């Protein structure tokens, strides 16, 4: 179950409720009615929306001293960066282009970033 934001304001006799994550908007004479109407509008919207779920592995390459992004869910993903955070931002930026290039249709892409780094520590003794 997803959690979304509801922004509600008053316009004349009505309460207007908006979900910024989906762009859905509704109204009601009471706060409860506006919120219930927004919930219903958002549920209907989400029935039609395509959400792609992707797993991206972030691996540390000791030889090159960079983080590398790999994914079975995103064909042709080939990115690297010196910082894990910078690599995540690069992946998020390139995903729409990769999906279009591979003719994958989606309205949203939920990306599960999984990092893996192994360092060896010398224990003297």
QUIUR-V806594 format. One record per backbone hydrogen bond with DSSP energy under -1.0 kcal/mol. CO is the residue of the C=O (numbers start at 1). NH is the residue of the N-H. If there is no record, write none. Layout:
CO:NH
CO:NH
This chain:
7:18
9:16
11:14
14:11
15:28
16:9
17:26
18:7
19:23
24:19
26:17
28:15
30:34
31:35
32:36
33:37
34:38
35:39
36:40
37:41
38:42
39:43
40:44
41:45
42:46
43:47
45:48
45:49
50:107
50:108
52:110
54:112
56:114
57:70
58:116
59:68
61:65
61:66
66:61
67:81
68:59
70:57
74:77
79:69
81:67
83:87
84:88
85:89
86:90
87:91
88:92
89:93
90:94
91:95
94:98
95:99
96:100
97:101
98:102
99:104
100:103
108:52
110:54
112:56
114:58
116:60
